[in-house]
Amino acid sequence: MKNLAVISGGSKGIGKAIVEKFASEGFDIAVCSRDIQHLNLLKIDLENKFTSEIHIFAADMSVKSEVENFGKFILSLNQNIKVLVNNAGAFIPGQLLEEEDGVLETLINTNVYSAYYLSRILVPEMKKAENSSHVFNICSIASLLAYPQSGSYSISKFALLGFSKSLRDELKLSSVKVTSVMPGATFTDSWAGVDLPEERFMKAEDIADIIWASYNLSNSAVVEEIVLRPIKGDI
């Protein structure tokens, strides 16, 4: 039975790069996104390139019942869950006192509750593994420092980092590792339309590579936090 890597929000950007990395290393993949067309294209592409099986599931991770359905789908695969990457997220720029009503709720649901509910479903199974398994929570530089127009996004990412720290503490005596990943500006659709050269950003593959390297440490070590920034600093 192949090991399984679970990635939420994995049809594009950082999530897609992580999916491709683990598939290239021989993992089967369970990946969700709201866009089933992107998922189907991803499945075809990766199964043509690699020996991995790509299990796709359409879900809006801001909705609790859909998160739970994705979790149940994963458990139904009866595979050894070695990696969970809580990557599903949304970015809505704005200022706290001026943003539209409901923005905070939308971002908390997407960026925090999705990781909380999916972890509650899958981590108990991951704890049963003979060797270590690993949870990666894709936080943000905005988890560490608020910046102009970060508004409720920064609140949600601070909360996600708090969740990740709490989960790490609770799982210290288990075989499940927990890593908080704080990427800075990465060249994805979130920056579409910005008048800056591509080389000013990190590549999504950079995030995938550092996650893979962290996963490959011995069972006795864990990278608790990863902070990555563009070489010239934040944008």
C-alpha positions in Angstrom: 0.0 0.0 0.0 1.4 3.4 -1.0 1.7 6.2 1.4 -0.9 9.0 1.0 -0.3 12.7 1.1 -3.4 14.9 1.6 -3.4 18.5 0.3 -6.3 20.8 0.7 -6.7 23.6 -1.9 -4.2 21.9 -4.2 -5.3 22.7 -7.8 -3.1 25.7 -8.2 -0.4 27.8 -6.7 1.5 26.6 -3.6 -0.9 23.7 -3.1 -0.4 22.4 -6.7 3.4 22.6 -6.3 3.2 20.5 -3.1 0.9 18.0 -4.9 3.4 17.7 -7.7 6.3 17.3 -5.4 4.9 14.4 -3.4 3.5 12.7 -6.5 7.0 12.9 -8.0 8.4 11.2 -4.9 6.0 8.2 -5.2 3.1 9.2 -2.9 -0.5 8.7 -3.8 -2.4 12.0 -3.4 -5.8 13.1 -2.1 -6.5 16.6 -3.1 -9.4 18.9 -3.0 -10.5 22.2 -4.6 -13.7 24.0 -5.4 -12.9 23.7 -9.2 -13.5 20.2 -10.4 -12.2 21.0 -13.9 -8.8 22.1 -12.5 -8.7 18.9 -10.5 -9.5 16.7 -13.4 -6.7 18.3 -15.5 -4.3 17.9 -12.6 -5.2 14.2 -12.2 -4.7 13.5 -15.9 -1.4 15.4 -16.0 0.2 13.8 -12.9 -1.0 10.2 -13.6 0.6 10.5 -17.0 3.9 11.7 -15.5 4.1 9.5 -12.4 3.1 6.2 -11.0 1.0 7.9 -8.3 -2.8 7.6 -8.0 -4.4 11.1 -7.7 -7.7 11.0 -5.8 -9.6 14.2 -6.4 -12.6 15.7 -4.5 -14.5 18.9 -5.1 -15.1 20.8 -1.9 -15.5 24.3 -0.6 -13.3 24.2 2.5 -15.0 27.2 4.0 -18.1 25.0 4.6 -17.8 22.6 7.5 -20.0 19.9 6.0 -17.8 19.9 2.9 -14.6 19.7 4.9 -16.1 16.7 6.7 -17.1 15.1 3.4 -13.6 15.4 2.2 -12.3 13.9 5.4 -14.6 10.9 5.1 -13.6 10.5 1.5 -10.0 10.3 2.6 -10.7 7.7 5.3 -12.7 5.6 2.8 -9.5 5.2 0.7 -8.0 3.0 3.5 -4.5 4.2 2.9 -1.6 5.1 5.2 -2.0 8.9 5.7 1.6 10.1 6.1 1.2 13.7 5.2 -1.5 16.3 5.7 -1.0 19.8 4.2 -3.6 22.3 5.4 -3.2 24.7 2.5 -6.8 25.8 1.6 -7.0 29.5 2.0 -8.3 32.8 0.7 -6.9 36.3 0.6 -9.1 39.4 0.7 -7.2 42.7 1.1 -8.6 45.5 3.0 -8.6 47.5 6.3 -10.4 46.3 9.4 -12.6 49.4 9.8 -13.5 49.6 6.1 -13.8 46.1 4.7 -17.2 44.7 3.9 -19.2 43.0 6.6 -18.6 39.3 6.6 -15.0 39.3 5.4 -13.6 38.2 8.8 -16.1 35.3 8.9 -15.2 34.2 5.4 -11.5 34.2 6.1 -11.8 32.5 9.4 -13.9 29.8 7.9 -11.6 29.2 5.0 -8.2 29.8 6.5 -8.7 28.4 10.1 -11.8 26.2 10.4 -10.8 24.2 7.3 -7.6 23.1 9.0 -9.2 22.6 12.4 -12.0 20.3 11.1 -9.9 18.3 8.7 -7.1 17.7 11.3 -9.7 16.5 13.8 -10.8 13.9 11.3 -7.4 12.7 10.0 -4.9 13.2 12.8 -6.4 10.4 14.9 -5.7 8.0 12.0 -2.2 9.4 11.5 -1.4 8.7 15.1 -1.8 5.0 14.4 1.1 4.9 12.0 4.2 2.9 13.0 6.6 5.6 11.9 6.1 9.3 12.0 3.6 11.2 10.0 3.5 14.9 9.4 1.0 17.8 9.4 2.0 21.0 7.6 -0.1 24.1 8.2 0.4 26.8 5.5 0.3 30.0 7.4 1.9 33.2 6.2 4.3 36.0 6.9 1.0 37.7 7.8 0.9 35.2 10.8 3.8 37.1 12.3 3.3 40.7 11.3 0.4 42.7 10.1 1.0 44.9 7.1 -1.0 47.5 5.1 -4.3 46.1 3.7 -3.9 42.8 5.5 -7.1 43.4 7.5 -8.9 40.3 8.5 -6.5 38.1 6.5 -3.8 38.7 9.0 -6.2 37.9 11.9 -7.1 34.6 10.3 -3.4 33.7 9.7 -2.4 34.6 13.2 -5.2 32.3 14.3 -4.0 29.5 12.0 -0.5 29.8 13.5 -2.0 29.6 17.0 -3.9 26.4 16.0 -0.7 25.0 14.5 1.3 25.7 17.7 -1.5 24.1 19.9 -1.6 21.0 17.7 2.2 20.7 17.8 2.1 20.8 21.6 -0.7 18.3 21.9 1.1 15.8 19.6 4.6 16.0 21.1 4.3 12.6 22.7 2.9 11.0 19.5 4.5 10.1 16.2 2.8 13.0 14.4 5.0 16.0 13.6 3.5 19.4 13.1 5.2 22.2 11.1 4.0 25.8 10.6 5.0 27.2 7.3 5.1 31.0 6.9 5.8 31.9 3.2 6.2 35.5 2.1 5.2 36.7 -1.4 5.0 33.8 -3.7 4.3 34.0 -7.4 0.7 32.7 -7.6 -2.7 34.0 -8.7 -3.0 36.0 -5.5 -0.6 38.5 -7.0 -2.2 38.6 -10.4 -2.2 42.1 -11.8 0.6 43.4 -9.6 3.1 45.5 -11.5 6.2 43.7 -10.3 8.6 41.3 -12.1 8.2 37.6 -11.5 11.8 37.4 -10.1 10.7 39.6 -7.2 8.7 36.7 -5.8 9.5 33.3 -4.5 8.5 30.3 -6.6 5.7 28.0 -5.4 8.2 25.1 -5.9 10.4 26.7 -3.3 7.7 26.1 -0.7 7.2 22.5 -1.9 10.9 21.8 -1.7 11.3 23.0 1.8 8.3 21.0 2.9 9.7 17.9 1.3 13.1 18.5 3.0 11.4 18.9 6.4 9.4 15.7 5.9 12.5 13.8 5.3 14.2 14.4 8.7 14.7 11.4 11.0 11.8 10.4 13.3 13.5 12.1 16.2 13.5 15.6 14.8 10.9 18.1 13.7 11.1 21.6 12.1 8.5 23.4 14.1 8.4 26.6 12.0 9.6 27.6 8.6 9.8 31.3 7.5 10.5 32.0 3.8 10.8 35.4 2.2 11.9 36.7 -1.2 15.6 37.3 -1.3 14.9 41.1 -1.5 12.5 41.0 1.4 8.7 41.4 1.8 6.5 43.1 -0.8 
